[in-house]
């Protein structure tokens, strides 16, 4: 997927630039894009480091685990197919909690582990309903702290970099709820 | 209000760690170290994305195509590429957000809407490929449909919510 999109972007861009006389702009873009990325990364770096440090405290002190226990009943309700004695529920909850705190990178390994356990439960190469629900939960991106966006906003000199937190929260909450509802509808339709 | 959220979360986490007698300082430093690895991984991805997307944009092709869509989307036209690329790749979202901030200003309505769109959605196609691919799922049934519908709903609610909060 990415191969095609990236290739098409560059091919169309260069060819179109050539025929419309914008080739000089394309040329300077090729020369300067490395510098643009470097300055972006350098500015994203400090706030990422800070946030990962704070979140490590939350993880080591057991705070994230405590939140997972708190969310357990909700997860049970969202995943009715998973047997009670299975440890998958706690995996799902911790992956959700990690996502919630903007720790996408830390939650990916847990997410993959969860998928493996879900596959063990279903034992086929067809996606189970629980897998799809889990996927929806991950892709609606429910986040309390959108770290990257806040740091990008700081980098552009925003007067209120964290001002987008509440609308982000509301929007991702509503898309999560919506996603789970249509997931339920499809689940019934496909049985 | 928003200015309170970060300090309160930091306070809460540090407070909890302090009373749990965790080596909070060392743990903080330890966690911060992990960012080196993340930044090293992010750099090549962003580089590829910025090369592809910026050539595409600066050649004039994107504005050529968007010109046709302008009557439909009006002032929101520059949010269209972000909405289309967001489910596919996270770094392309960052690149497009960066471009919107540069051309409209970070605190403009469009800049804020773009922030909320980026912050309240995720890379559905990437996650789908990665998660299902890792365990060898061949038939994904209705997963893509539900994922993309949720994205669409997320984008629309991001626009509506930020319009009412920031207008």
Boltz contact constraints between the chains, C-beta under 6 A:
constraints:
  - contact:
      token1: [A, 6]
      token2: [B, 52]
      max_distance: 6.0
  - contact:
      token1: [A, 9]
      token2: [B, 52]
      max_distance: 6.0
  - contact:
      token1: [A, 9]
      token2: [B, 56]
      max_distance: 6.0
  - contact:
      token1: [A, 10]
      token2: [B, 52]
      max_distance: 6.0
  - contact:
      token1: [A, 10]
      token2: [B, 55]
      max_distance: 6.0
  - contact:
      token1: [A, 12]
      token2: [B, 61]
      max_distance: 6.0
  - contact:
      token1: [A, 13]
      token2: [B, 55]
      max_distance: 6.0
  - contact:
      token1: [A, 13]
      token2: [B, 56]
      max_distance: 6.0
  - contact:
      token1: [A, 13]
      token2: [B, 59]
      max_distance: 6.0
  - contact:
      token1: [A, 16]
      token2: [B, 59]
      max_distance: 6.0
  - contact:
      token1: [A, 16]
      token2: [B, 61]
      max_distance: 6.0
  - contact:
      token1: [A, 17]
      token2: [B, 59]
      max_distance: 6.0
  - contact:
      token1: [A, 20]
      token2: [B, 60]
      max_distance: 6.0
  - contact:
      token1: [A, 22]
      token2: [B, 59]
      max_distance: 6.0
  - contact:
      token1: [A, 22]
      token2: [B, 60]
      max_distance: 6.0
  - contact:
      token1: [A, 25]
      token2: [B, 58]
      max_distance: 6.0
  - contact:
      token1: [A, 26]
      token2: [B, 55]
      max_distance: 6.0
  - contact:
      token1: [A, 26]
      token2: [B, 58]
      max_distance: 6.0
  - contact:
      token1: [A, 26]
      token2: [B, 59]
      max_distance: 6.0
  - contact:
      token1: [A, 29]
      token2: [B, 54]
      max_distance: 6.0
  - contact:
      token1: [A, 29]
      token2: [B, 55]
      max_distance: 6.0
  - contact:
      token1: [A, 29]
      token2: [B, 58]
      max_distance: 6.0
  - contact:
      token1: [A, 33]
      token2: [B, 50]
      max_distance: 6.0
  - contact:
      token1: [A, 33]
      token2: [B, 51]
      max_distance: 6.0
  - contact:
      token1: [A, 33]
      token2: [B, 54]
      max_distance: 6.0
  - contact:
      token1: [A, 36]
      token2: [B, 50]
      max_distance: 6.0
  - contact:
      token1: [A, 37]
      token2: [B, 46]
      max_distance: 6.0
  - contact:
      token1: [A, 37]
      token2: [B, 47]
      max_distance: 6.0
  - contact:
      token1: [A, 37]
      token2: [B, 50]
      max_distance: 6.0
  - contact:
      token1: [A, 41]
      token2: [B, 39]
      max_distance: 6.0
  - contact:
      token1: [A, 41]
      token2: [B, 43]
      max_distance: 6.0
  - contact:
      token1: [A, 45]
      token2: [B, 39]
      max_distance: 6.0
  - contact:
      token1: [A, 48]
      token2: [B, 35]
      max_distance: 6.0
  - contact:
      token1: [A, 49]
      token2: [B, 32]
      max_distance: 6.0
  - contact:
      token1: [A, 49]
      token2: [B, 35]
      max_distance: 6.0
  - contact:
      token1: [A, 52]
      token2: [B, 31]
      max_distance: 6.0
  - contact:
      token1: [A, 52]
      token2: [B, 32]
      max_distance: 6.0
  - contact:
      token1: [A, 52]
      token2: [B, 34]
      max_distance: 6.0
  - contact:
      token1: [A, 52]
      token2: [B, 35]
      max_distance: 6.0
  - contact:
      token1: [A, 53]
      token2: [B, 28]
      max_distance: 6.0
  - contact:
      token1: [A, 53]
      token2: [B, 31]
      max_distance: 6.0
  - contact:
      token1: [A, 53]
      token2: [B, 32]
      max_distance: 6.0
  - contact:
      token1: [A, 54]
      token2: [B, 10]
      max_distance: 6.0
  - contact:
      token1: [A, 54]
      token2: [B, 13]
      max_distance: 6.0
  - contact:
      token1: [A, 56]
      token2: [B, 27]
      max_distance: 6.0
  - contact:
      token1: [A, 56]
      token2: [B, 30]
      max_distance: 6.0
  - contact:
      token1: [A, 56]
      token2: [B, 31]
      max_distance: 6.0
  - contact:
      token1: [A, 57]
      token2: [B, 13]
      max_distance: 6.0
  - contact:
      token1: [A, 57]
      token2: [B, 17]
      max_distance: 6.0
  - contact:
      token1: [A, 57]
      token2: [B, 24]
      max_distance: 6.0
  - contact:
      token1: [A, 57]
      token2: [B, 27]
      max_distance: 6.0
  - contact:
      token1: [A, 57]
      token2: [B, 28]
      max_distance: 6.0
  - contact:
      token1: [A, 58]
      token2: [B, 13]
      max_distance: 6.0
  - contact:
      token1: [A, 60]
      token2: [B, 22]
      max_distance: 6.0
  - contact:
      token1: [A, 60]
      token2: [B, 27]
      max_distance: 6.0
  - contact:
      token1: [A, 61]
      token2: [B, 16]
      max_distance: 6.0
  - contact:
      token1: [A, 61]
      token2: [B, 17]
      max_distance: 6.0
  - contact:
      token1: [A, 61]
      token2: [B, 20]
      max_distance: 6.0
  - contact:
      token1: [A, 61]
      token2: [B, 22]
      max_distance: 6.0
  - contact:
      token1: [A, 63]
      token2: [B, 16]
      max_distance: 6.0
  - contact:
      token1: [A, 105]
      token2: [B, 38]
      max_distance: 6.0
  - contact:
      token1: [A, 112]
      token2: [B, 134]
      max_distance: 6.0
  - contact:
      token1: [A, 115]
      token2: [B, 131]
      max_distance: 6.0
  - contact:
      token1: [A, 115]
      token2: [B, 135]
      max_distance: 6.0
  - contact:
      token1: [A, 116]
      token2: [B, 135]
      max_distance: 6.0
  - contact:
      token1: [A, 119]
      token2: [B, 135]
      max_distance: 6.0
  - contact:
      token1: [A, 125]
      token2: [B, 136]
      max_distance: 6.0
  - contact:
      token1: [A, 125]
      token2: [B, 137]
      max_distance: 6.0
  - contact:
      token1: [A, 125]
      token2: [B, 138]
      max_distance: 6.0
  - contact:
      token1: [A, 126]
      token2: [B, 139]
      max_distance: 6.0
  - contact:
      token1: [A, 127]
      token2: [B, 137]
      max_distance: 6.0
  - contact:
      token1: [A, 127]
      token2: [B, 140]
      max_distance: 6.0
  - contact:
      token1: [A, 127]
      token2: [B, 141]
      max_distance: 6.0
  - contact:
      token1: [A, 127]
      token2: [B, 143]
      max_distance: 6.0
  - contact:
      token1: [A, 132]
      token2: [B, 143]
      max_distance: 6.0
  - contact:
      token1: [A, 135]
      token2: [B, 143]
      max_distance: 6.0
  - contact:
      token1: [A, 136]
      token2: [B, 146]
      max_distance: 6.0
  - contact:
      token1: [A, 136]
      token2: [B, 150]
      max_distance: 6.0
  - contact:
      token1: [A, 138]
      token2: [B, 127]
      max_distance: 6.0
  - contact:
      token1: [A, 139]
      token2: [B, 122]
      max_distance: 6.0
  - contact:
      token1: [A, 139]
      token2: [B, 124]
      max_distance: 6.0
  - contact:
      token1: [A, 139]
      token2: [B, 127]
      max_distance: 6.0
  - contact:
      token1: [A, 139]
      token2: [B, 147]
      max_distance: 6.0
  - contact:
      token1: [A, 140]
      token2: [B, 150]
      max_distance: 6.0
  - contact:
      token1: [A, 141]
      token2: [B, 121]
      max_distance: 6.0
  - contact:
      token1: [A, 141]
      token2: [B, 122]
      max_distance: 6.0
  - contact:
      token1: [A, 146]
      token2: [B, 119]
      max_distance: 6.0
  - contact:
      token1: [A, 149]
      token2: [B, 115]
      max_distance: 6.0
  - contact:
      token1: [A, 149]
      token2: [B, 118]
      max_distance: 6.0
  - contact:
      token1: [A, 149]
      token2: [B, 119]
      max_distance: 6.0
  - contact:
      token1: [A, 153]
      token2: [B, 106]
      max_distance: 6.0
  - contact:
      token1: [A, 156]
      token2: [B, 101]
      max_distance: 6.0
  - contact:
      token1: [A, 156]
      token2: [B, 106]
      max_distance: 6.0
  - contact:
      token1: [A, 158]
      token2: [B, 106]
      max_distance: 6.0
  - contact:
      token1: [A, 158]
      token2: [B, 107]
      max_distance: 6.0
  - contact:
      token1: [A, 159]
      token2: [B, 107]
      max_distance: 6.0
  - contact:
      token1: [A, 162]
      token2: [B, 2]
      max_distance: 6.0
  - contact:
      token1: [A, 162]
      token2: [B, 6]
      max_distance: 6.0
  - contact:
      token1: [A, 163]
      token2: [B, 2]
      max_distance: 6.0
  - contact:
      token1: [A, 164]
      token2: [B, 115]
      max_distance: 6.0
  - contact:
      token1: [A, 164]
      token2: [B, 116]
      max_distance: 6.0
  - contact:
      token1: [A, 165]
      token2: [B, 2]
      max_distance: 6.0
  - contact:
      token1: [A, 165]
      token2: [B, 5]
      max_distance: 6.0
  - contact:
      token1: [A, 166]
      token2: [B, 2]
      max_distance: 6.0
  - contact:
      token1: [A, 167]
      token2: [B, 116]
      max_distance: 6.0
  - contact:
      token1: [A, 167]
      token2: [B, 161]
      max_distance: 6.0
  - contact:
      token1: [A, 167]
      token2: [B, 162]
      max_distance: 6.0
  - contact:
      token1: [A, 167]
      token2: [B, 165]
      max_distance: 6.0
  - contact:
      token1: [A, 168]
      token2: [B, 116]
      max_distance: 6.0
  - contact:
      token1: [A, 168]
      token2: [B, 119]
      max_distance: 6.0
  - contact:
      token1: [A, 168]
      token2: [B, 120]
      max_distance: 6.0
  - contact:
      token1: [A, 170]
      token2: [B, 161]
      max_distance: 6.0
  - contact:
      token1: [A, 171]
      token2: [B, 116]
      max_distance: 6.0
  - contact:
      token1: [A, 171]
      token2: [B, 120]
      max_distance: 6.0
  - contact:
      token1: [A, 171]
      token2: [B, 157]
      max_distance: 6.0
  - contact:
      token1: [A, 171]
      token2: [B, 158]
      max_distance: 6.0
  - contact:
      token1: [A, 171]
      token2: [B, 161]
      max_distance: 6.0
  - contact:
      token1: [A, 172]
      token2: [B, 120]
      max_distance: 6.0
  - contact:
      token1: [A, 174]
      token2: [B, 157]
      max_distance: 6.0
  - contact:
      token1: [A, 175]
      token2: [B, 150]
      max_distance: 6.0
  - contact:
      token1: [A, 175]
      token2: [B, 153]
      max_distance: 6.0
  - contact:
      token1: [A, 175]
      token2: [B, 154]
      max_distance: 6.0
  - contact:
      token1: [A, 178]
      token2: [B, 150]
      max_distance: 6.0
  - contact:
      token1: [A, 178]
      token2: [B, 153]
      max_distance: 6.0
  - contact:
      token1: [A, 179]
      token2: [B, 150]
      max_distance: 6.0
  - contact:
      token1: [A, 182]
      token2: [B, 146]
      max_distance: 6.0
  - contact:
      token1: [A, 182]
      token2: [B, 149]
      max_distance: 6.0
  - contact:
      token1: [A, 183]
      token2: [B, 146]
      max_distance: 6.0
  - contact:
      token1: [A, 186]
      token2: [B, 142]
      max_distance: 6.0
  - contact:
      token1: [A, 186]
      token2: [B, 146]
      max_distance: 6.0
